[in-house]
Amino acid sequence: MSHKGKTQLTVIFTAPPDLVAEGDRIFASHAKWMRKTHSRDGKKALLLYNLVKGPELSHPMNPSSKPTGNTCFVLTEVYETPAGVADHWKQAQSWEEFAAIGAWVSKVKVTSVHGSPIVHSLW
């Protein structure tokens, strides 16, 4: 299903080795919370939720380059409309790990694109 025109939130968290286990714990909790709290229908609908985890590479455009030792967690959420992203942040305070992720992100590198329209989407 194409998501062109929908709204996407993507965050890349790059963690050193000593913070990977905490990331695993936080994201396990996050997935459970998202399943329990986010709408699947209407303007606030969460259409897609993916978390991928893999090594940061020394040369990002060369998949055979050496890993740096850091781990990247890439979170992608696709919503029907921007109202879904706004609802997500409104609900965030109810997540039991909200303070923990705040502490964790202060120690890892974070790159994000919040609530942007999807320009190209296949199938």
C-alpha positions in Angstrom: 0.0 0.0 0.0 1.4 3.4 -0.9 1.7 5.9 1.9 2.2 8.9 -0.5 0.8 12.1 1.2 0.6 10.5 4.6 2.7 11.8 7.5 5.9 10.2 8.7 8.0 10.5 11.8 11.5 9.0 11.6 14.2 9.1 14.2 17.7 7.6 14.1 19.3 6.9 17.4 23.0 6.0 17.3 24.2 4.4 20.5 27.6 3.4 21.8 27.9 -0.2 22.9 27.3 0.5 26.6 23.9 2.0 25.8 22.5 -0.6 23.4 20.9 -2.8 26.1 19.0 0.3 27.4 17.8 1.1 23.9 16.6 -2.5 23.5 14.7 -2.2 26.8 13.2 1.2 26.0 12.0 0.2 22.5 10.4 -3.0 23.7 8.4 -0.9 26.1 7.7 1.7 23.3 6.3 -0.9 20.9 3.9 -2.3 23.6 2.8 1.2 24.5 2.2 2.2 20.9 0.1 -0.9 20.3 -2.0 -0.2 23.3 -2.5 3.5 22.9 -2.5 4.5 19.2 -5.5 4.6 16.9 -5.7 2.3 13.9 -8.5 4.3 12.2 -9.4 7.8 11.3 -7.3 11.0 11.0 -5.0 10.0 13.9 -4.4 6.4 12.6 -1.0 4.8 13.0 -0.5 3.1 9.6 3.0 1.7 10.1 5.4 1.2 13.0 8.9 -0.1 12.4 12.0 -0.2 14.5 15.1 -1.5 12.8 18.5 -2.0 14.6 21.9 -2.5 13.0 25.5 -1.5 13.1 26.6 2.0 12.2 29.0 1.7 9.3 32.3 3.7 8.9 31.2 4.6 5.3 27.4 4.8 5.4 27.0 4.4 1.6 29.2 1.2 1.5 27.4 -1.8 3.1 30.7 -3.7 3.2 32.5 -1.0 5.2 33.7 -1.7 8.8 31.2 -1.1 11.6 32.1 1.7 14.0 31.1 -0.3 17.0 28.0 1.9 17.5 24.4 0.6 16.9 21.7 2.5 15.1 18.1 2.2 16.0 15.8 3.6 13.3 12.2 4.3 14.3 9.6 5.0 11.6 6.0 5.8 12.3 3.5 6.6 9.5 0.2 8.3 10.3 -2.8 9.1 8.3 -2.5 12.8 8.9 -0.4 15.3 11.0 -3.1 14.9 13.6 -1.6 11.4 14.4 1.8 12.9 15.1 0.3 15.6 17.3 -1.7 12.9 19.2 1.4 10.8 19.6 3.2 13.6 21.4 0.2 14.5 23.4 0.0 10.9 24.6 3.8 10.6 25.2 3.5 11.8 28.8 1.5 8.7 29.6 4.3 6.3 28.5 6.0 4.9 31.6 9.4 5.1 30.0 9.1 8.7 28.8 11.6 10.0 31.4 13.9 7.1 30.6 14.0 7.8 26.9 14.7 11.4 27.7 17.7 10.5 29.7 18.9 7.9 27.1 18.7 10.4 24.2 20.8 12.8 26.1 23.6 10.3 25.8 23.2 9.1 22.2 23.2 10.8 18.8 19.8 11.6 17.5 18.7 12.7 14.0 15.0 13.2 13.3 12.4 14.2 10.8 9.1 15.0 12.6 5.8 14.8 10.9 6.8 15.3 7.3 4.7 14.4 4.3 5.7 11.3 2.4 6.8 12.4 -1.1 7.4 9.0 -2.7 5.9 5.7 -1.7 5.6 2.4 -3.6 2.9 -0.2 -3.2 
